[in-house]
Amino acid sequence: MKSIYINKIAPLCALSLLMVGAASHAQKFSGVVFDADGNRIAKAKVSLVNTKYKAVTDEKGQFTFNDIGVGKVELHVSAKNFSHINEYFTITDQDMTEVKISLSATVMEVVDVYATPLHSSSIESALPVSVISGDELRLKQASTLGETLKNEVGVHSSYFGPVASSPIIRGMDGPRVLITQNGLDVGDASRVGPDHAVAAEAGTAQQVEVLRGPSTLFYGSGAIGGVVNVVDNRVPTNTDNQVDYLLKHNDVADEHEATLNINTGYKSLAVHLDAFWRESNDYKIPGYATAEEDHDEHEEGHDEHEDEEIKGILENSASKSSGFTLGSSYLFDAGYIGFSYGRMERTYGIPGHSEHDEEEHEEIGGEIAEEGAVFGDLVQDRYQLLSEVSFEDSFINRVMSKAAYTDYQHQEIEGGEVGTQFNNEMLETRFDLYHQAVDGWKGAWTLHYKENDFNAIGEEAFTPPSNTESIAVAWLEEKHIEDVLWQLGIRAEHVTLSANAEVESHSELSDELASHEEESHFNKQNFTPISASLGAVWEYSRGYNVGFSAAFSQRAPSASELFSNGAHIGTNTYEVGALFEVHEEDHELHVDLSDQNVELETAYNLDLTWRKFEGDFGFVASAFYNHIDDYYYQANTGLFAEDGHDDHIEALEEQHLDEGVEEHAEESEGLPVYVFQQSNVVMFGIEAELFYQVTPSLKASMFTDYIHAKVTDGDNLPRIPPMRFGGQFNYITDEYSAEISATHYFKQSNTAELESETDGYTMLDANFNYFINNVGDDMVAFLKVNNITDEEARVHTSFLKGVSPLPARGFTVGIRGSF
């Protein structure tokens, strides 16, 4: 595969190199970075946008670039605890050595964003963006990406136990939220079902970026709800010597974790190595795993087995994971080209499928006596090639090339036997071609190709083998017109989706009746999603801006949304795709191919963001409205499939559902049947963050978010996050820092049909960090306490909320540092 990538990238790089002409250069371009009081700022990052020139200011705040080409340049300067600034200069053949840059202090963390082709920071985007990095990322780091990000504004977790949690952005997840690594799809199976872990590791990342809102312009159909981009240094871009490490232990799951990052190099060769290891046992919970009302009902019916469910432990929630990445780059004057290989292995239990459940079912009905605990076992190999080349005197002045090949395997193991094996191979290439400014307009063209081969093998496979291929072109432009930054973009994509299997339609009433089967074939599905957006960021006063975005986005459905038809043991559901229909006829229930047309999902999105980012007080407030036509979602049919773990429906029977049935289908007569269907929906909500630097050492912050989502005919969408409100205090000195935070999740009563309500709860957390001097560059001993009040809490967005509460009070101790 490596040779394939090089063959794809080499012609483009060679063509671009031919465009380089003779350049006229200045001798020197240098300056000093100050704060508002005239103090010089060390370690500020200075760069010329869309060029190879990057520098860090010395102890006197000075920076220097040599051999700068004649012409107009854009200088970007950033520093911790200061607002970023962009200034424009005209370079002549004379030295320019007295440039003075003044930065304003900010209470907000301002970080450059790598997830978008055009340069921006977290306060310069028309769409709201969250970025966590550095010490903040290390403090929030959890065993899954969803749990790492769950406290970010506008972001929740699918919480399939602590072992397989994916991010939810503004109520959307799965195939609508793209998880990327350095801008390329992670290539796992997490979008097939919430029981599949995300194959991206935050422990070795430099930063994690969250784009809230439609990002299809940058990433295509899979990003209609947003993007989570994990940025790491697996393809290094410098030869700086640095080692980062972390060791920690928590008692709530008896979890041990170690991570290591090494960057080094010699002359033009840069090398990177990272590794992580994590192992935990079943984690502690405040009470019983089963929700109180269901646990009471269970005990009433089984008095002789009152001790069957273990109090204080979530069974089958242990996990073990490890991985490493080795990367290297060749650095040259105009850029770099690099390659990396990474491997991840992970084994984890899926709560709600413990061995205790096996014994209970054996005694109650004997129907699934052979079934036992369910585990997920994944292995991923990922190869990545990245390159960036700048051309000073060409119309195409920079080319960024990315390619990745991912080989992913995931097994669902039940009772020691492999029930289903998911295989996913993905090849993705992307080229961003940047052009010189034309009448002030800067922009880029993107060529993007992705092919995904997915298959599920085994008696319990619920979706047939499929191939998804997409090719796209995009064009983005931006221009400053006085105080307004205008951003325009359009993308055209062609998606081909095919299933490599025959389809059998079934109609069965009971085991005594013979089944009727009809074989048919899936037709190849072709879609042409179009996306366009108009955005503006108006800095109407120094330190204030307003961002507005209007976007039209389309999404092609995923293979699982169309072709699923079978029992998904990981989620305890029977899933039926949109190409099928379930209906009752003369007391006989059928699952047949549907003659209904499959449509593109089309979203019309408006986003308004107001920011204050300078001084001791700052805020970011956003409001959004999203109307989506032909929205795909899983609806509970009110029917059950007998839990025979066969790849066909053995019987479907109507049941009288009471609250909580979707979380406890295992206690009913079978698996609840969920059908993917399309409806027009409306989503709207608000998000807000406030920051106040009370004293030089004390900082206070608050946040809130709320989303309302419903089908236009009046019914609410299922598993929509509740409103929440949180706040925290941070105190920092030269010797230590401390933080305490509280977040209240309100009761979620805006539920879909057949969906139960979820009680509200409050989480109280704290951490303490002690800075150890004279040991490397940065060494910190830390203590964290989560869920201080030991409150029982259940996540409304989880399929397992009735059997998988959040962890009990837990203590984490550890040490991290660098040298």
C-alpha positions in Angstrom: 0.0 0.0 0.0 2.9 2.4 0.7 4.0 2.3 -3.0 0.4 3.0 -4.0 0.3 6.1 -1.9 3.6 7.4 -3.2 2.5 6.7 -6.8 -0.6 8.8 -6.1 1.2 11.7 -4.4 4.5 11.8 -6.5 2.9 13.1 -9.8 1.2 15.9 -8.0 4.3 17.0 -6.1 6.4 16.7 -9.2 4.0 18.9 -11.2 4.0 21.5 -8.4 7.8 21.5 -8.3 7.9 22.4 -12.0 5.9 25.5 -11.2 8.7 26.9 -9.0 10.5 29.8 -10.7 13.4 32.0 -9.8 12.7 34.1 -6.7 13.8 37.5 -5.6 14.5 37.4 -1.9 15.0 39.9 0.9 17.9 39.5 3.4 15.9 39.4 6.6 12.4 39.8 8.2 12.5 40.1 11.9 10.7 41.7 14.8 9.6 41.6 18.5 6.4 40.4 20.2 5.0 42.5 23.1 2.0 42.4 25.4 -0.2 45.5 26.0 2.1 46.7 28.8 5.2 46.6 26.6 6.6 43.4 28.1 8.3 41.0 25.7 6.6 37.6 25.1 8.8 34.6 25.0 7.8 31.3 23.3 5.3 33.0 21.0 4.7 31.1 17.8 5.2 33.2 14.6 4.5 32.0 11.1 4.0 33.3 7.6 0.7 31.8 6.5 0.8 29.3 3.6 4.6 29.2 3.6 7.3 27.1 5.2 8.4 29.9 7.5 7.8 29.2 11.2 9.6 30.4 14.4 9.3 30.7 18.1 10.3 33.9 19.9 13.3 33.8 22.2 13.6 35.1 25.8 13.6 38.6 24.4 10.5 38.1 22.3 12.4 38.2 19.1 11.9 36.3 15.9 13.8 36.2 12.6 13.1 34.9 9.1 15.8 34.9 6.4 15.5 34.8 2.6 11.9 35.9 2.4 10.4 36.2 -1.1 9.3 39.6 -2.3 5.6 40.2 -2.1 2.7 40.4 0.3 2.8 38.1 3.3 0.4 37.4 6.2 2.0 37.1 9.6 0.3 35.0 12.2 1.3 35.3 15.9 0.0 33.3 18.8 1.0 32.8 22.5 -0.5 31.1 25.5 -3.0 33.3 27.4 -3.0 35.9 24.5 -5.3 36.4 21.6 -3.9 35.5 18.2 -3.3 38.2 15.6 -2.8 38.3 11.8 -1.0 41.2 10.2 -0.1 41.9 6.6 3.2 43.2 5.2 4.7 43.9 1.8 8.2 42.5 1.5 10.7 44.3 -0.7 14.3 43.6 -1.5 15.3 45.5 1.6 15.6 44.1 5.1 12.6 44.6 7.4 14.0 44.3 10.9 11.9 46.5 13.2 8.5 44.8 13.1 6.6 45.2 16.4 3.6 42.9 17.2 1.4 43.6 20.2 -0.8 40.8 21.6 -3.7 41.3 24.0 -4.2 39.1 27.1 -7.3 36.8 27.1 -9.0 34.8 29.8 -9.9 32.2 27.1 -7.7 29.5 25.7 -7.1 30.3 22.0 -5.7 27.4 20.0 -5.0 27.0 16.2 -7.3 24.5 14.5 -5.9 21.9 12.0 -9.2 20.4 11.1 -10.0 23.0 8.4 -8.0 23.6 5.2 -7.9 27.4 5.7 -6.0 28.7 8.7 -8.0 29.7 11.7 -8.0 29.6 15.5 -10.8 28.7 17.8 -12.1 32.3 17.9 -11.7 33.0 14.1 -14.2 30.4 12.8 -17.7 31.2 11.6 -18.8 27.8 13.1 -18.1 27.2 16.8 -15.0 25.2 17.5 -13.7 23.6 20.7 -10.1 22.6 21.2 -8.5 20.8 24.2 -4.8 20.4 24.4 -1.8 20.4 26.7 -2.5 20.0 30.4 -6.3 20.3 29.9 -6.3 17.3 27.6 -4.2 15.3 30.0 -6.6 16.1 32.9 -9.7 15.2 30.9 -8.2 12.1 29.2 -10.3 9.0 29.7 -10.2 5.5 28.3 -12.5 6.4 25.4 -12.8 9.5 23.2 -16.5 10.0 24.1 -15.7 10.2 27.8 -12.7 12.5 27.2 -14.9 15.0 25.4 -18.2 14.7 27.3 -17.8 17.9 29.3 -17.1 20.1 26.2 -19.9 22.4 25.4 -22.3 20.9 22.9 -20.7 17.5 23.2 -22.1 14.4 25.0 -21.2 10.8 25.1 -23.0 7.7 23.8 -21.7 5.9 26.9 -21.9 2.3 26.1 -20.3 1.7 29.5 -16.9 3.3 30.0 -15.4 1.0 27.3 -17.1 2.1 24.1 -18.2 5.7 24.3 -18.4 7.9 21.2 -18.9 11.7 21.0 -22.3 13.1 20.3 -22.3 16.6 18.8 -25.6 18.6 19.1 -27.6 15.4 19.4 -25.9 13.7 16.4 -23.5 10.8 16.4 -22.8 7.6 14.4 -22.6 8.2 10.7 -23.2 12.0 11.1 -20.1 12.7 13.3 -16.8 12.0 11.6 -13.9 10.9 13.8 -10.6 11.8 12.1 -6.9 11.4 12.9 -4.8 14.3 11.4 -7.7 15.0 9.1 -8.3 11.5 7.8 -11.0 9.0 8.8 -10.0 6.7 11.6 -11.5 3.8 9.6 -13.1 1.9 12.5 -16.6 0.4 13.0 -17.8 2.9 15.7 -20.4 4.3 13.3 -21.9 0.9 12.8 -23.1 0.6 16.4 -22.5 2.3 19.8 -20.9 -0.9 21.2 -17.9 -0.5 18.9 -15.0 1.5 20.4 -13.5 4.4 18.6 -10.0 3.5 17.3 -8.4 6.8 18.2 -6.3 7.3 21.3 -6.4 10.7 23.1 -3.5 9.6 25.4 -0.9 10.2 22.7 -2.6 13.2 21.1 -1.4 16.8 21.0 -4.9 18.2 20.9 -8.4 17.2 20.1 -10.6 19.5 18.0 -14.4 19.5 17.8 -16.2 21.2 14.9 -19.8 21.7 16.0 -22.1 21.9 13.1 -22.1 20.9 9.4 -18.5 20.2 8.2 -19.3 18.4 5.0 -17.4 21.0 3.0 -14.2 19.7 4.5 -14.9 16.1 5.0 -18.0 15.0 3.0 -21.2 13.2 3.9 -20.1 11.7 7.2 -19.6 15.1 8.8 -23.1 16.6 8.5 -23.3 16.8 12.3 -19.7 17.7 13.0 -16.1 16.5 13.2 -13.8 15.3 16.0 -10.2 15.6 14.8 -7.4 13.9 16.9 -4.1 15.7 16.2 -0.9 13.9 17.0 2.7 14.0 15.9 2.9 10.5 14.3 4.2 12.1 11.1 6.8 14.5 12.7 7.4 17.9 11.2 10.5 18.9 13.2 13.6 17.3 14.8 13.2 18.8 18.2 14.1 16.4 21.0 11.3 15.8 23.5 9.9 13.0 25.6 6.4 13.2 27.2 5.2 10.5 29.7 2.2 9.8 31.9 1.6 7.1 34.6 -1.7 6.9 36.5 -4.0 4.6 38.5 -7.6 4.9 39.4 -9.4 2.9 42.1 -12.9 2.9 40.6 -11.9 0.3 38.0 -8.5 -0.6 39.4 -7.2 0.9 36.2 -3.5 1.3 35.3 -2.3 3.4 32.4 1.0 4.4 30.9 1.7 6.6 27.8 4.9 7.7 26.1 5.7 10.1 23.3 9.2 10.5 21.9 10.2 13.0 19.2 13.8 13.3 17.9 15.8 13.5 14.7 19.0 14.2 13.0 19.6 16.8 10.3 16.7 16.3 7.8 15.4 13.1 9.3 12.7 13.4 12.0 11.5 10.4 14.1 8.5 9.8 16.3 7.5 7.0 18.6 4.5 6.7 20.9 3.0 3.9 22.9 0.2 3.4 25.4 -1.0 0.6 27.7 -4.2 0.6 29.7 -5.9 -2.2 31.8 -8.9 -2.1 34.1 -11.3 -4.4 35.9 -15.0 -4.2 36.3 -15.7 -0.7 37.6 -17.5 0.3 40.8 -21.0 1.8 40.8 -23.0 3.5 43.6 -25.8 0.8 43.7 -27.2 -1.9 41.4 -26.5 -1.9 37.7 -30.2 -2.3 36.9 -32.3 0.9 37.3 -34.1 1.0 40.7 -37.6 0.4 39.5 -36.6 -2.5 37.4 -34.4 -4.0 40.1 -37.3 -3.9 42.5 -39.6 -5.6 40.0 -36.9 -8.3 39.4 -36.5 -9.0 43.1 -40.3 -9.3 43.6 -40.5 -12.0 41.0 -37.3 -13.8 42.1 -37.2 -13.7 45.9 -35.2 -16.9 46.1 -32.4 -15.2 44.0 -32.2 -11.8 45.7 -28.4 -11.9 45.7 -28.0 -12.7 42.0 -27.2 -9.1 40.9 -24.0 -7.9 42.6 -24.3 -4.5 44.2 -21.6 -1.9 43.6 -20.0 -3.5 40.5 -20.9 -3.2 36.9 -20.2 -6.7 35.6 -18.5 -7.2 32.3 -17.0 -3.7 32.1 -13.3 -4.6 32.2 -11.0 -3.7 29.4 -7.5 -3.9 28.2 -5.9 -1.9 25.4 -2.4 -1.1 24.0 -0.9 0.4 20.9 2.1 2.0 19.4 3.0 4.3 16.5 6.3 4.7 14.6 6.7 7.6 12.2 9.4 9.3 10.3 9.7 12.3 8.0 12.2 13.8 5.6 12.4 17.6 6.0 13.5 19.9 3.3 13.5 23.7 2.7 10.0 23.7 1.1 8.3 21.3 3.4 8.3 17.7 4.4 7.1 14.2 3.5 6.5 11.5 6.1 5.1 8.1 6.8 3.8 6.3 9.9 2.6 2.9 11.0 0.4 2.4 14.0 -1.3 -0.6 15.7 -4.0 -0.7 18.3 -5.4 -3.7 20.2 -8.3 -3.6 22.5 -10.5 -6.1 24.4 -13.4 -4.9 26.4 -16.6 -6.3 28.0 -20.0 -5.0 26.9 -22.2 -4.3 30.0 -25.6 -5.9 30.1 -24.3 -9.3 29.0 -22.7 -10.7 32.1 -22.4 -14.3 33.0 -25.0 -13.6 35.7 -27.4 -12.8 32.9 -26.7 -16.2 31.4 -27.7 -18.0 34.6 -30.8 -15.9 35.0 -32.0 -16.6 31.5 -31.3 -20.3 31.8 -33.5 -20.5 34.9 -36.3 -18.3 33.5 -36.7 -19.7 30.1 -33.8 -21.8 29.0 -33.9 -20.1 25.6 -30.4 -18.7 25.6 -28.7 -21.0 28.1 -25.7 -21.3 25.8 -25.2 -17.6 25.6 -22.8 -15.8 28.0 -20.9 -12.6 28.5 -20.3 -10.5 25.4 -16.8 -9.0 24.7 -15.4 -6.9 21.9 -12.0 -7.6 20.6 -10.5 -5.2 18.0 -7.2 -4.9 16.2 -6.3 -2.0 13.9 -3.3 -1.4 11.6 -3.0 2.0 10.2 -0.6 3.4 7.6 -0.4 7.1 7.0 1.4 9.3 4.6 1.5 13.1 5.0 3.3 15.8 2.9 3.4 19.5 2.7 5.2 21.5 0.0 5.3 25.2 -0.5 6.0 27.1 -3.7 6.8 30.7 -3.2 6.5 32.1 -6.7 3.7 29.9 -8.1 0.0 30.5 -8.3 -0.4 27.2 -6.5 1.7 28.2 -3.5 1.2 25.1 -1.3 0.1 21.5 -1.6 -0.9 19.4 1.3 -1.2 15.7 0.6 -2.6 13.0 2.9 -3.2 9.3 2.5 -4.1 6.5 4.9 -4.8 2.8 4.7 -6.6 1.2 7.6 -7.1 -2.5 8.2 -9.6 -2.9 11.1 -11.0 -6.1 12.6 -13.5 -6.4 15.4 -15.0 -9.5 16.9 -18.1 -9.8 19.1 -17.4 -12.8 21.4 -20.3 -14.4 23.3 -19.8 -17.2 25.7 -16.3 -17.8 24.4 -17.4 -18.1 20.8 -17.1 -15.5 18.0 -20.6 -14.5 17.1 -19.7 -11.8 14.6 -16.5 -10.6 13.0 -16.4 -7.1 11.5 -13.7 -6.4 8.9 -13.2 -2.9 7.6 -10.6 -1.8 5.1 -10.4 1.8 4.2 -8.2 3.7 1.7 -8.4 7.5 1.7 -6.4 10.2 -0.1 -6.8 13.9 0.0 -5.0 16.8 -1.7 -5.4 20.4 -0.7 -4.1 22.9 -3.3 -3.7 26.5 -2.0 -3.4 29.5 -4.3 -1.9 32.9 -4.1 -4.3 35.7 -3.0 -6.4 37.1 -5.9 -7.8 40.5 -5.1 -7.5 39.6 -1.4 -9.3 36.2 -1.8 -7.3 33.3 -0.4 -8.4 29.8 -0.9 -7.9 26.1 -1.7 -9.2 23.4 -3.9 -9.6 19.9 -2.4 -9.6 16.6 -4.2 -10.8 13.8 -1.9 -11.2 10.1 -2.5 -12.3 7.4 0.0 -13.1 3.7 -0.4 -14.4 1.5 2.4 -14.8 -2.3 2.2 -16.9 -3.6 5.1 -18.1 -7.0 5.9 -19.6 -8.8 8.9 -19.0 -12.6 9.1 -20.8 -15.1 11.4 -24.1 -16.5 12.3 -25.1 -13.3 14.1 -23.9 -10.8 11.4 -26.7 -8.3 11.0 -25.5 -6.5 7.9 -24.2 -7.9 4.6 -20.7 -7.1 3.1 -20.7 -3.7 1.5 -18.5 -1.3 -0.5 -18.7 2.4 -0.2 -16.8 4.6 -2.6 -16.8 8.4 -2.8 -14.9 11.0 -4.8 -15.3 14.7 -4.2 -14.0 18.2 -5.2 -14.3 21.2 -3.0 -13.5 24.9 -3.2 -13.1 27.2 -0.2 -12.3 30.9 -0.2 -12.0 33.7 2.3 -11.3 37.4 2.3 -11.0 40.2 4.8 -13.1 43.2 3.8 -12.5 45.8 6.4 -13.5 44.2 9.8 -15.3 41.2 8.3 -13.8 37.9 7.3 -15.9 36.3 4.6 -15.8 32.6 4.1 -17.3 30.8 1.1 -17.3 27.1 0.1 -18.9 24.5 -2.1 -18.4 20.8 -2.5 -19.7 18.2 -4.9 -19.4 14.5 -4.1 -20.4 11.2 -5.8 -21.0 8.2 -3.5 -21.5 4.7 -4.7 -22.8 2.1 -2.2 -23.3 -1.6 -3.0 -24.0 -4.7 -0.9 -22.3 -7.9 -2.0 -25.0 -10.4 -1.0 -28.4 -11.7 -1.8 -31.4 -10.8 0.4 -33.9 -13.2 1.8 -37.3 -11.9 2.8 -39.0 -13.7 5.7 -42.5 -14.1 7.1 -43.0 -16.2 10.2 -45.6 -16.3 12.9 -44.3 -19.1 15.1 -41.9 -22.1 15.1 -44.7 -24.3 13.9 -45.3 -22.4 10.7 -43.0 -22.8 7.8 -41.1 -19.8 6.7 -41.6 -18.2 3.3 -38.4 -16.8 1.7 -37.9 -14.8 -1.4 -34.4 -14.1 -2.8 -33.7 -10.7 -4.3 -30.6 -8.5 -4.8 -29.7 -5.1 -3.5 -29.4 -2.6 -6.3 -26.3 -0.4 -6.3 -27.1 2.9 -4.7 -25.7 6.1 -6.2 -25.8 9.5 -4.6 -24.5 13.0 -5.4 -24.5 15.1 -2.2 -23.9 18.8 -2.7 -22.8 21.1 0.1 -22.4 24.9 0.2 -21.9 27.5 2.9 -21.6 31.2 3.5 -19.9 32.4 6.6 -18.8 35.7 8.1 -16.8 36.8 11.2 -17.2 40.4 12.0 -14.8 41.9 14.6 -17.0 44.9 15.3 -14.8 46.1 18.2 -11.4 45.1 19.5 -11.7 41.8 21.3 -15.3 41.2 20.1 -16.6 39.3 17.1 -19.8 37.8 15.7 -19.7 34.7 13.6 -22.5 33.7 11.3 -22.8 30.6 9.1 -25.5 29.5 6.7 -25.0 26.0 5.3 -26.7 23.6 2.9 -25.5 20.1 3.5 -26.4 16.7 2.1 -25.5 13.2 3.3 -25.6 9.8 1.7 -26.8 7.0 4.0 -24.4 4.5 5.4 -24.4 0.8 4.6 -25.7 -0.1 8.0 -28.6 2.4 7.7 -29.7 0.7 4.5 -28.8 -3.0 4.6 -29.0 -4.1 8.3 -31.3 -7.0 9.0 -30.5 -9.1 12.0 -29.7 -9.4 15.7 -27.0 -7.1 17.0 -25.9 -8.8 20.2 -23.7 -5.9 21.3 -26.7 -3.5 21.6 -29.4 -6.2 22.5 -31.5 -5.1 19.5 -32.7 -6.4 16.2 -31.8 -3.9 13.5 -33.7 -3.4 10.3 -32.3 -1.1 7.5 -34.2 1.5 5.5 -34.4 -0.8 2.5 -36.7 -3.1 4.4 -40.1 -2.8 6.0 -41.7 -4.6 8.9 -45.4 -5.0 8.8 -48.2 -7.2 10.1 -50.6 -9.0 7.9 -53.4 -11.3 9.1 -51.6 -11.7 12.4 -48.5 -12.6 10.5 -45.4 -10.3 10.7 -43.1 -9.8 7.7 -39.7 -8.3 7.1 -39.5 -7.6 3.4 -37.7 -5.4 0.9 -39.3 -2.0 0.7 -40.3 -0.3 -2.5 -39.8 3.1 -1.0 -37.1 5.3 -2.5 -34.0 6.0 -0.5 -33.3 9.7 -0.3 -30.3 11.9 0.5 -30.4 13.5 3.9 -30.5 17.3 3.4 -29.8 19.8 6.1 -30.4 23.6 6.2 -28.3 25.0 9.0 -28.0 28.5 10.6 -25.4 29.2 13.2 -24.8 32.5 15.1 -21.9 32.9 17.5 -21.0 35.9 19.7 -17.5 36.1 21.3 -15.6 38.4 23.7 -12.1 37.2 23.9 -9.8 39.9 25.4 -9.4 41.1 28.9 -10.3 39.4 32.2 -13.9 38.6 31.2 -14.8 36.5 28.1 -17.6 34.5 26.6 -18.7 32.5 23.7 -22.5 32.2 23.0 -24.0 30.3 20.1 -27.5 29.6 18.8 -28.2 27.2 16.0 -31.2 26.0 13.9 -31.1 22.9 11.8 -33.9 21.7 9.5 -33.2 18.3 8.1 -35.2 16.6 5.4 -35.2 12.8 5.1 -33.4 12.3 8.4 -32.4 8.7 9.1 -33.0 7.4 12.6 -33.7 4.2 14.4 -37.3 4.0 15.5 -38.6 1.4 18.1 -41.4 -0.6 16.3 -42.9 -2.0 19.5 -42.1 -5.5 18.2 -39.8 -8.2 19.5 -37.6 -10.7 17.7 -37.1 -14.0 19.6 -33.5 -14.0 20.9 -32.4 -17.1 19.1 -29.2 -15.5 17.8 -29.9 -16.7 14.3 -29.3 -14.5 11.3 -33.1 -14.6 10.5 -36.1 -13.5 12.5 -37.5 -16.6 14.1 -40.6 -14.9 15.3 -42.0 -11.4 15.8 -44.6 -10.7 18.4 -46.4 -7.6 19.5 -45.8 -6.6 23.1 -47.3 -4.2 25.5 -44.4 -1.9 26.2 -43.9 -0.1 29.5 -41.3 2.5 30.4 -37.7 1.3 30.2 -38.4 -1.6 27.8 -35.7 -0.4 25.4 -33.1 -0.6 28.0 -34.2 -4.0 29.3 -35.1 -6.0 26.2 -33.3 -8.9 27.7 -36.0 -9.2 30.3 -38.8 -9.4 27.7 -39.6 -12.1 25.3 -36.9 -11.1 22.8 -34.9 -8.4 21.2 -36.7 -5.1 20.5 -36.9 -4.4 16.7 -35.6 -1.0 15.6 -36.1 0.1 12.0 -34.2 2.8 10.2 -36.7 5.2 8.8 -36.7 8.7 7.3 -38.6 11.8 8.5 -38.2 15.5 8.4 -36.8 16.8 11.7 -36.0 20.1 13.3 -33.1 20.7 15.7 -32.3 23.9 17.5 -30.4 24.9 20.6 -28.1 27.2 22.5 -24.5 26.8 23.8 -22.7 29.3 26.1 -19.4 29.6 28.0 -18.3 32.4 30.3 -14.8 33.0 31.8 -13.7 35.5 34.5 -10.2 36.0 35.8 -11.1 37.0 39.3 -7.5 37.4 40.4 -4.2 36.6 38.7 -4.4 33.1 40.4 -8.2 32.5 40.5 -10.3 31.8 37.4 -14.1 31.1 37.3 -16.0 29.7 34.3 -19.5 28.5 33.5 -21.2 26.7 30.6 -24.6 25.5 29.5 -26.1 23.8 26.5 -29.5 22.8 25.4 -30.9 21.0 22.3 -34.4 20.3 21.2 -35.0 17.8 18.4 -38.2 16.5 17.0 -39.9 15.1 13.9 -41.9 17.8 12.2 -45.1 15.9 12.8 -44.6 16.4 16.5 -42.8 13.3 18.0 -39.4 13.8 19.7 -36.3 12.1 18.4 -34.9 9.4 20.7 -31.8 9.6 22.9 -31.4 13.4 22.7 -29.1 14.8 25.4 -30.7 16.8 28.3 -30.1 20.4 29.1 -27.1 20.9 31.5 -25.4 23.7 33.4 -21.9 23.6 34.9 -19.3 25.7 36.5 -15.7 25.5 37.8 -13.1 27.3 39.8 -9.3 27.1 38.9 -6.6 28.3 41.3 -3.0 28.2 40.2 0.3 29.3 41.7 3.9 28.6 40.9 3.9 25.5 43.1 0.4 23.9 42.5 -3.0 24.2 40.9 -6.4 23.1 42.0 -9.8 22.8 40.3 -13.3 22.0 41.4 -16.2 21.6 39.0 -19.9 20.8 39.2 -22.3 19.9 36.3 -26.0 19.4 36.6 -27.8 17.3 34.0 -31.5 18.1 34.0 -34.2 15.5 33.8 -34.9 14.5 30.2 -38.7 14.3 29.7 -38.8 15.2 26.0 -38.7 11.6 24.9 -39.7 9.7 21.8 -42.6 7.2 21.6 -41.8 4.1 23.7 -38.7 5.8 25.2 -38.5 6.3 29.0 -37.5 9.5 30.8 -34.2 9.9 32.5 -33.7 11.5 35.9 -31.4 14.4 36.4 -28.2 14.3 38.4 -25.3 16.4 39.5 -21.6 15.5 39.1 -19.0 17.1 41.4 -15.4 16.6 40.5 -12.0 18.0 41.7 -8.3 17.8 40.9 -5.0 18.9 42.4 -1.7 19.3 40.6 1.7 19.7 42.3 4.5 21.1 40.1 7.9 19.4 40.7 10.8 21.6 39.8 14.2 20.7 38.6 13.1 17.4 37.1 12.9 17.7 33.4 11.1 20.5 31.7 7.7 19.9 33.3 6.8 17.3 35.9 3.5 17.2 37.7 2.1 14.9 40.3 -1.7 14.9 40.3 -4.8 13.7 42.2 -8.3 13.6 40.7 -11.6 12.8 42.4 -14.7 12.1 40.2 -18.3 11.9 41.4 -17.4 13.1 44.8 -20.9 12.7 46.1 -21.1 9.1 44.9 -24.3 9.9 43.0 -26.1 7.2 40.9 -26.5 8.7 37.4 -27.7 7.3 34.1 -27.0 8.7 30.6 -30.1 9.4 28.5 -28.1 9.1 25.3 -27.0 5.5 26.1 -28.8 2.4 24.8 -27.7 0.8 28.1 -28.9 3.5 30.5 -31.1 1.0 32.4 -28.2 -1.4 33.1 -25.1 0.7 32.9 -24.9 3.7 35.4 -22.0 6.0 35.5 -19.0 5.1 37.8 -19.1 5.6 41.6 -16.8 8.0 43.4 -13.3 7.4 42.1 -9.8 8.6 42.9 -7.0 8.9 40.3 -3.3 9.5 41.1 -0.5 9.9 38.7 2.5 11.7 37.4 3.2 13.3 34.0 6.0 15.3 32.6 8.4 15.9 29.8 12.1 16.4 29.2 
